[in-house]
Amino acid sequence: RLQGQVDDVVDIMKNNVNKVIERGDRLEDLQDKSESLSSHSDMFRTRAKVLHRNMWWNNCRV
């Protein structure tokens, strides 16, 4: 009876460890995606400023 309880606890702990590992993998994926999004947003901001400046100059010439 005691061995059965120990086996149950061991199974639960193995399951918990696997879940923690999977969570770590998902967190790494999320971090990669957030870094990519940040990089793309910086590029968008830069290009939007350049476009805004160019449009302003085009309006001045007209």
mmCIF file as gemmi writes it, N, C-alpha and C atoms, coordinates in Angstrom:
data_model
loop_
_atom_site.group_PDB
_atom_site.id
_atom_site.type_symbol
_atom_site.label_atom_id
_atom_site.label_alt_id
_atom_site.label_comp_id
_atom_site.label_asym_id
_atom_site.label_entity_id
_atom_site.label_seq_id
_atom_site.pdbx_PDB_ins_code
_atom_site.Cartn_x
_atom_site.Cartn_y
_atom_site.Cartn_z
_atom_site.occupancy
_atom_site.B_iso_or_equiv
_atom_site.pdbx_formal_charge
_atom_site.auth_seq_id
_atom_site.auth_asym_id
_atom_site.pdbx_PDB_model_num
ATOM 1 N N . ARG Axp A 1 ? 0.824 -1.192 0 1 0 ? 1 A 1
ATOM 2 C CA . ARG Axp A 1 ? 0 0 0 1 0 ? 1 A 1
ATOM 3 C C . ARG Axp A 1 ? 0.873 1.264 0 1 0 ? 1 A 1
ATOM 4 N N . LEU Axp A 2 ? 1.86 1.31 0.846 1 0 ? 2 A 1
ATOM 5 C CA . LEU Axp A 2 ? 2.754 2.459 0.918 1 0 ? 2 A 1
ATOM 6 C C . LEU Axp A 2 ? 3.53 2.608 -0.39 1 0 ? 2 A 1
ATOM 7 N N . GLN Axp A 3 ? 3.97 1.49 -0.945 1 0 ? 3 A 1
ATOM 8 C CA . GLN Axp A 3 ? 4.713 1.539 -2.21 1 0 ? 3 A 1
ATOM 9 C C . GLN Axp A 3 ? 3.826 2.099 -3.325 1 0 ? 3 A 1
ATOM 10 N N . GLY Axp A 4 ? 2.565 1.769 -3.303 1 0 ? 4 A 1
ATOM 11 C CA . GLY Axp A 4 ? 1.63 2.299 -4.302 1 0 ? 4 A 1
ATOM 12 C C . GLY Axp A 4 ? 1.513 3.811 -4.206 1 0 ? 4 A 1
ATOM 13 N N . GLN Axp A 5 ? 1.461 4.313 -2.976 1 0 ? 5 A 1
ATOM 14 C CA . GLN Axp A 5 ? 1.385 5.764 -2.782 1 0 ? 5 A 1
ATOM 15 C C . GLN Axp A 5 ? 2.675 6.442 -3.252 1 0 ? 5 A 1
ATOM 16 N N . VAL Axp A 6 ? 3.803 5.811 -2.946 1 0 ? 6 A 1
ATOM 17 C CA . VAL Axp A 6 ? 5.088 6.358 -3.388 1 0 ? 6 A 1
ATOM 18 C C . VAL Axp A 6 ? 5.138 6.384 -4.911 1 0 ? 6 A 1
ATOM 19 N N . ASP Axp A 7 ? 4.695 5.316 -5.542 1 0 ? 7 A 1
ATOM 20 C CA . ASP Axp A 7 ? 4.68 5.265 -7.007 1 0 ? 7 A 1
ATOM 21 C C . ASP Axp A 7 ? 3.787 6.364 -7.581 1 0 ? 7 A 1
ATOM 22 N N . ASP Axp A 8 ? 2.639 6.595 -6.943 1 0 ? 8 A 1
ATOM 23 C CA . ASP Axp A 8 ? 1.741 7.658 -7.396 1 0 ? 8 A 1
ATOM 24 C C . ASP Axp A 8 ? 2.412 9.026 -7.293 1 0 ? 8 A 1
ATOM 25 N N . VAL Axp A 9 ? 3.088 9.258 -6.175 1 0 ? 9 A 1
ATOM 26 C CA . VAL Axp A 9 ? 3.775 10.537 -5.984 1 0 ? 9 A 1
ATOM 27 C C . VAL Axp A 9 ? 4.894 10.697 -7.01 1 0 ? 9 A 1
ATOM 28 N N . VAL Axp A 10 ? 5.632 9.633 -7.269 1 0 ? 10 A 1
ATOM 29 C CA . VAL Axp A 10 ? 6.709 9.684 -8.259 1 0 ? 10 A 1
ATOM 30 C C . VAL Axp A 10 ? 6.134 10.01 -9.635 1 0 ? 10 A 1
ATOM 31 N N . ASP Axp A 11 ? 5.023 9.385 -9.996 1 0 ? 11 A 1
ATOM 32 C CA . ASP Axp A 11 ? 4.389 9.666 -11.289 1 0 ? 11 A 1
ATOM 33 C C . ASP Axp A 11 ? 3.943 11.125 -11.38 1 0 ? 11 A 1
ATOM 34 N N . ILE Axp A 12 ? 3.363 11.62 -10.306 1 0 ? 12 A 1
ATOM 35 C CA . ILE Axp A 12 ? 2.914 13.015 -10.286 1 0 ? 12 A 1
ATOM 36 C C . ILE Axp A 12 ? 4.104 13.958 -10.438 1 0 ? 12 A 1
ATOM 37 N N . MET Axp A 13 ? 5.185 13.663 -9.732 1 0 ? 13 A 1
ATOM 38 C CA . MET Axp A 13 ? 6.364 14.524 -9.811 1 0 ? 13 A 1
ATOM 39 C C . MET Axp A 13 ? 6.995 14.486 -11.205 1 0 ? 13 A 1
ATOM 40 N N . LYS Axp A 14 ? 7.033 13.314 -11.827 1 0 ? 14 A 1
ATOM 41 C CA . LYS Axp A 14 ? 7.553 13.219 -13.193 1 0 ? 14 A 1
ATOM 42 C C . LYS Axp A 14 ? 6.697 14.052 -14.14 1 0 ? 14 A 1
ATOM 43 N N . ASN Axp A 15 ? 5.398 13.962 -13.953 1 0 ? 15 A 1
ATOM 44 C CA . ASN Axp A 15 ? 4.464 14.739 -14.771 1 0 ? 15 A 1
ATOM 45 C C . ASN Axp A 15 ? 4.699 16.239 -14.569 1 0 ? 15 A 1
ATOM 46 N N . ASN Axp A 16 ? 4.894 16.64 -13.322 1 0 ? 16 A 1
ATOM 47 C CA . ASN Axp A 16 ? 5.151 18.052 -13.019 1 0 ? 16 A 1
ATOM 48 C C . ASN Axp A 16 ? 6.446 18.536 -13.665 1 0 ? 16 A 1
ATOM 49 N N . VAL Axp A 17 ? 7.487 17.718 -13.606 1 0 ? 17 A 1
ATOM 50 C CA . VAL Axp A 17 ? 8.763 18.09 -14.219 1 0 ? 17 A 1
ATOM 51 C C . VAL Axp A 17 ? 8.593 18.253 -15.728 1 0 ? 17 A 1
ATOM 52 N N . ASN Axp A 18 ? 7.868 17.349 -16.352 1 0 ? 18 A 1
ATOM 53 C CA . ASN Axp A 18 ? 7.624 17.455 -17.796 1 0 ? 18 A 1
ATOM 54 C C . ASN Axp A 18 ? 6.864 18.732 -18.129 1 0 ? 18 A 1
ATOM 55 N N . LYS Axp A 19 ? 5.879 19.073 -17.307 1 0 ? 19 A 1
ATOM 56 C CA . LYS Axp A 19 ? 5.112 20.299 -17.532 1 0 ? 19 A 1
ATOM 57 C C . LYS Axp A 19 ? 5.995 21.534 -17.39 1 0 ? 19 A 1
ATOM 58 N N . VAL Axp A 20 ? 6.898 21.523 -16.427 1 0 ? 20 A 1
ATOM 59 C CA . VAL Axp A 20 ? 7.812 22.656 -16.239 1 0 ? 20 A 1
ATOM 60 C C . VAL Axp A 20 ? 8.727 22.804 -17.454 1 0 ? 20 A 1
ATOM 61 N N . ILE Axp A 21 ? 9.219 21.7 -17.973 1 0 ? 21 A 1
ATOM 62 C CA . ILE Axp A 21 ? 10.084 21.738 -19.157 1 0 ? 21 A 1
ATOM 63 C C . ILE Axp A 21 ? 9.313 22.287 -20.355 1 0 ? 21 A 1
ATOM 64 N N . GLU Axp A 22 ? 8.081 21.815 -20.551 1 0 ? 22 A 1
ATOM 65 C CA . GLU Axp A 22 ? 7.258 22.301 -21.657 1 0 ? 22 A 1
ATOM 66 C C . GLU Axp A 22 ? 6.975 23.792 -21.503 1 0 ? 22 A 1
ATOM 67 N N . ARG Axp A 23 ? 6.72 24.215 -20.282 1 0 ? 23 A 1
ATOM 68 C CA . ARG Axp A 23 ? 6.459 25.633 -20.021 1 0 ? 23 A 1
ATOM 69 C C . ARG Axp A 23 ? 7.692 26.463 -20.37 1 0 ? 23 A 1
ATOM 70 N N . GLY Axp A 24 ? 8.863 25.966 -20.01 1 0 ? 24 A 1
ATOM 71 C CA . GLY Axp A 24 ? 10.1 26.668 -20.347 1 0 ? 24 A 1
ATOM 72 C C . GLY Axp A 24 ? 10.27 26.818 -21.848 1 0 ? 24 A 1
ATOM 73 N N . ASP Axp A 25 ? 9.941 25.763 -22.583 1 0 ? 25 A 1
ATOM 74 C CA . ASP Axp A 25 ? 10.032 25.82 -24.046 1 0 ? 25 A 1
ATOM 75 C C . ASP Axp A 25 ? 9.074 26.869 -24.604 1 0 ? 25 A 1
ATOM 76 N N . ARG Axp A 26 ? 7.857 26.886 -24.071 1 0 ? 26 A 1
ATOM 77 C CA . ARG Axp A 26 ? 6.876 27.864 -24.547 1 0 ? 26 A 1
ATOM 78 C C . ARG Axp A 26 ? 7.309 29.288 -24.201 1 0 ? 26 A 1
ATOM 79 N N . LEU Axp A 27 ? 7.902 29.457 -23.036 1 0 ? 27 A 1
ATOM 80 C CA . LEU Axp A 27 ? 8.388 30.787 -22.653 1 0 ? 27 A 1
ATOM 81 C C . LEU Axp A 27 ? 9.507 31.254 -23.577 1 0 ? 27 A 1
ATOM 82 N N . GLU Axp A 28 ? 10.391 30.336 -23.962 1 0 ? 28 A 1
ATOM 83 C CA . GLU Axp A 28 ? 11.458 30.689 -24.901 1 0 ? 28 A 1
ATOM 84 C C . GLU Axp A 28 ? 10.876 31.094 -26.251 1 0 ? 28 A 1
ATOM 85 N N . ASP Axp A 29 ? 9.865 30.358 -26.716 1 0 ? 29 A 1
ATOM 86 C CA . ASP Axp A 29 ? 9.212 30.712 -27.977 1 0 ? 29 A 1
ATOM 87 C C . ASP Axp A 29 ? 8.572 32.092 -27.88 1 0 ? 29 A 1
ATOM 88 N N . LEU Axp A 30 ? 7.913 32.348 -26.763 1 0 ? 30 A 1
ATOM 89 C CA . LEU Axp A 30 ? 7.265 33.64 -26.565 1 0 ? 30 A 1
ATOM 90 C C . LEU Axp A 30 ? 8.292 34.769 -26.526 1 0 ? 30 A 1
ATOM 91 N N . GLN Axp A 31 ? 9.414 34.524 -25.895 1 0 ? 31 A 1
ATOM 92 C CA . GLN Axp A 31 ? 10.47 35.539 -25.84 1 0 ? 31 A 1
ATOM 93 C C . GLN Axp A 31 ? 11.01 35.824 -27.241 1 0 ? 31 A 1
ATOM 94 N N . ASP Axp A 32 ? 11.226 34.783 -28.032 1 0 ? 32 A 1
ATOM 95 C CA . ASP Axp A 32 ? 11.701 34.972 -29.409 1 0 ? 32 A 1
ATOM 96 C C . ASP Axp A 32 ? 10.702 35.798 -30.215 1 0 ? 32 A 1
ATOM 97 N N . LYS Axp A 33 ? 9.419 35.48 -30.071 1 0 ? 33 A 1
ATOM 98 C CA . LYS Axp A 33 ? 8.392 36.216 -30.809 1 0 ? 33 A 1
ATOM 99 C C . LYS Axp A 33 ? 8.329 37.671 -30.361 1 0 ? 33 A 1
ATOM 100 N N . SER Axp A 34 ? 8.451 37.912 -29.068 1 0 ? 34 A 1
ATOM 101 C CA . SER Axp A 34 ? 8.382 39.293 -28.579 1 0 ? 34 A 1
ATOM 102 C C . SER Axp A 34 ? 9.597 40.095 -29.034 1 0 ? 34 A 1
ATOM 103 N N . GLU Axp A 35 ? 10.769 39.472 -29.078 1 0 ? 35 A 1
ATOM 104 C CA . GLU Axp A 35 ? 11.957 40.163 -29.586 1 0 ? 35 A 1
ATOM 105 C C . GLU Axp A 35 ? 11.797 40.5 -31.065 1 0 ? 35 A 1
ATOM 106 N N . SER Axp A 36 ? 11.238 39.576 -31.822 1 0 ? 36 A 1
ATOM 107 C CA . SER Axp A 36 ? 11.004 39.819 -33.244 1 0 ? 36 A 1
ATOM 108 C C . SER Axp A 36 ? 9.997 40.953 -33.431 1 0 ? 36 A 1
ATOM 109 N N . LEU Axp A 37 ? 8.934 40.936 -32.655 1 0 ? 37 A 1
ATOM 110 C CA . LEU Axp A 37 ? 7.921 41.986 -32.746 1 0 ? 37 A 1
ATOM 111 C C . LEU Axp A 37 ? 8.515 43.348 -32.4 1 0 ? 37 A 1
ATOM 112 N N . SER Axp A 38 ? 9.341 43.388 -31.387 1 0 ? 38 A 1
ATOM 113 C CA . SER Axp A 38 ? 9.987 44.641 -30.999 1 0 ? 38 A 1
ATOM 114 C C . SER Axp A 38 ? 10.881 45.16 -32.119 1 0 ? 38 A 1
ATOM 115 N N . SER Axp A 39 ? 11.636 44.279 -32.719 1 0 ? 39 A 1
ATOM 116 C CA . SER Axp A 39 ? 12.522 44.663 -33.818 1 0 ? 39 A 1
ATOM 117 C C . SER Axp A 39 ? 11.716 45.197 -35 1 0 ? 39 A 1
ATOM 118 N N . HIS Axp A 40 ? 10.641 44.497 -35.345 1 0 ? 40 A 1
ATOM 119 C CA . HIS Axp A 40 ? 9.816 44.935 -36.467 1 0 ? 40 A 1
ATOM 120 C C . HIS Axp A 40 ? 9.126 46.266 -36.168 1 0 ? 40 A 1
ATOM 121 N N . SER Axp A 41 ? 8.727 46.47 -34.935 1 0 ? 41 A 1
ATOM 122 C CA . SER Axp A 41 ? 8.077 47.739 -34.597 1 0 ? 41 A 1
ATOM 123 C C . SER Axp A 41 ? 9.068 48.892 -34.693 1 0 ? 41 A 1
ATOM 124 N N . ASP Axp A 42 ? 10.321 48.661 -34.317 1 0 ? 42 A 1
ATOM 125 C CA . ASP Axp A 42 ? 11.346 49.699 -34.46 1 0 ? 42 A 1
ATOM 126 C C . ASP Axp A 42 ? 11.562 50.048 -35.934 1 0 ? 42 A 1
ATOM 127 N N . MET Axp A 43 ? 11.619 49.025 -36.789 1 0 ? 43 A 1
ATOM 128 C CA . MET Axp A 43 ? 11.784 49.272 -38.224 1 0 ? 43 A 1
ATOM 129 C C . MET Axp A 43 ? 10.582 50.037 -38.773 1 0 ? 43 A 1
ATOM 130 N N . PHE Axp A 44 ? 9.384 49.665 -38.34 1 0 ? 44 A 1
ATOM 131 C CA . PHE Axp A 44 ? 8.174 50.342 -38.803 1 0 ? 44 A 1
ATOM 132 C C . PHE Axp A 44 ? 8.207 51.813 -38.397 1 0 ? 44 A 1
ATOM 133 N N . ARG Axp A 45 ? 8.583 52.079 -37.158 1 0 ? 45 A 1
ATOM 134 C CA . ARG Axp A 45 ? 8.641 53.458 -36.67 1 0 ? 45 A 1
ATOM 135 C C . ARG Axp A 45 ? 9.628 54.281 -37.505 1 0 ? 45 A 1
ATOM 136 N N . THR Axp A 46 ? 10.794 53.713 -37.771 1 0 ? 46 A 1
ATOM 137 C CA . THR Axp A 46 ? 11.807 54.416 -38.562 1 0 ? 46 A 1
ATOM 138 C C . THR Axp A 46 ? 11.297 54.705 -39.968 1 0 ? 46 A 1
ATOM 139 N N . ARG Axp A 47 ? 10.707 53.724 -40.593 1 0 ? 47 A 1
ATOM 140 C CA . ARG Axp A 47 ? 10.208 53.911 -41.963 1 0 ? 47 A 1
ATOM 141 C C . ARG Axp A 47 ? 9.041 54.892 -41.994 1 0 ? 47 A 1
ATOM 142 N N . ALA Axp A 48 ? 8.201 54.865 -40.973 1 0 ? 48 A 1
ATOM 143 C CA . ALA Axp A 48 ? 7.081 55.802 -40.912 1 0 ? 48 A 1
ATOM 144 C C . ALA Axp A 48 ? 7.584 57.236 -40.777 1 0 ? 48 A 1
ATOM 145 N N . LYS Axp A 49 ? 8.627 57.444 -39.994 1 0 ? 49 A 1
ATOM 146 C CA . LYS Axp A 49 ? 9.199 58.791 -39.853 1 0 ? 49 A 1
ATOM 147 C C . LYS Axp A 49 ? 9.766 59.273 -41.181 1 0 ? 49 A 1
ATOM 148 N N . VAL Axp A 50 ? 10.482 58.394 -41.881 1 0 ? 50 A 1
ATOM 149 C CA . VAL Axp A 50 ? 11.057 58.762 -43.179 1 0 ? 50 A 1
ATOM 150 C C . VAL Axp A 50 ? 9.942 59.096 -44.164 1 0 ? 50 A 1
ATOM 151 N N . LEU Axp A 51 ? 8.911 58.277 -44.196 1 0 ? 51 A 1
ATOM 152 C CA . LEU Axp A 51 ? 7.789 58.523 -45.101 1 0 ? 51 A 1
ATOM 153 C C . LEU Axp A 51 ? 7.104 59.841 -44.756 1 0 ? 51 A 1
ATOM 154 N N . HIS Axp A 52 ? 6.894 60.076 -43.481 1 0 ? 52 A 1
ATOM 155 C CA . HIS Axp A 52 ? 6.256 61.317 -43.042 1 0 ? 52 A 1
ATOM 156 C C . HIS Axp A 52 ? 7.084 62.524 -43.481 1 0 ? 52 A 1
ATOM 157 N N . ARG Axp A 53 ? 8.388 62.454 -43.3 1 0 ? 53 A 1
ATOM 158 C CA . ARG Axp A 53 ? 9.281 63.542 -43.706 1 0 ? 53 A 1
ATOM 159 C C . ARG Axp A 53 ? 9.232 63.743 -45.221 1 0 ? 53 A 1
ATOM 160 N N . ASN Axp A 54 ? 9.27 62.658 -45.974 1 0 ? 54 A 1
ATOM 161 C CA . ASN Axp A 54 ? 9.215 62.761 -47.436 1 0 ? 54 A 1
ATOM 162 C C . ASN Axp A 54 ? 7.897 63.36 -47.904 1 0 ? 54 A 1
ATOM 163 N N . MET Axp A 55 ? 6.809 62.951 -47.295 1 0 ? 55 A 1
ATOM 164 C CA . MET Axp A 55 ? 5.504 63.499 -47.67 1 0 ? 55 A 1
ATOM 165 C C . MET Axp A 55 ? 5.438 64.984 -47.335 1 0 ? 55 A 1
ATOM 166 N N . TRP Axp A 56 ? 6.02 65.359 -46.218 1 0 ? 56 A 1
ATOM 167 C CA . TRP Axp A 56 ? 6.033 66.772 -45.829 1 0 ? 56 A 1
ATOM 168 C C . TRP Axp A 56 ? 6.787 67.594 -46.872 1 0 ? 56 A 1
ATOM 169 N N . TRP Axp A 57 ? 7.963 67.086 -47.299 1 0 ? 57 A 1
ATOM 170 C CA . TRP Axp A 57 ? 8.74 67.796 -48.316 1 0 ? 57 A 1
ATOM 171 C C . TRP Axp A 57 ? 7.989 67.853 -49.642 1 0 ? 57 A 1
ATOM 172 N N . ASN Axp A 58 ? 7.307 66.782 -49.998 1 0 ? 58 A 1
ATOM 173 C CA . ASN Axp A 58 ? 6.52 66.779 -51.238 1 0 ? 58 A 1
ATOM 174 C C . ASN Axp A 58 ? 5.417 67.827 -51.173 1 0 ? 58 A 1
ATOM 175 N N . ASN Axp A 59 ? 4.792 67.978 -50.026 1 0 ? 59 A 1
ATOM 176 C CA . ASN Axp A 59 ? 3.737 68.98 -49.87 1 0 ? 59 A 1
ATOM 177 C C . ASN Axp A 59 ? 4.312 70.392 -49.928 1 0 ? 59 A 1
ATOM 178 N N . CYS Axp A 60 ? 5.534 70.573 -49.438 1 0 ? 60 A 1
ATOM 179 C CA . CYS Axp A 60 ? 6.167 71.892 -49.486 1 0 ? 60 A 1
ATOM 180 C C . CYS Axp A 60 ? 6.485 72.299 -50.918 1 0 ? 60 A 1
ATOM 181 N N . ARG Axp A 61 ? 6.823 71.369 -51.756 1 0 ? 61 A 1
ATOM 182 C CA . ARG Axp A 61 ? 7.194 71.656 -53.144 1 0 ? 61 A 1
ATOM 183 C C . ARG Axp A 61 ? 5.988 72.038 -53.986 1 0 ? 61 A 1
ATOM 184 N N . VAL Axp A 62 ? 4.835 71.563 -53.595 1 0 ? 62 A 1
ATOM 185 C CA . VAL Axp A 62 ? 3.623 71.796 -54.397 1 0 ? 62 A 1
ATOM 186 C C . VAL Axp A 62 ? 3.112 73.158 -54.19 1 0 ? 62 A 1
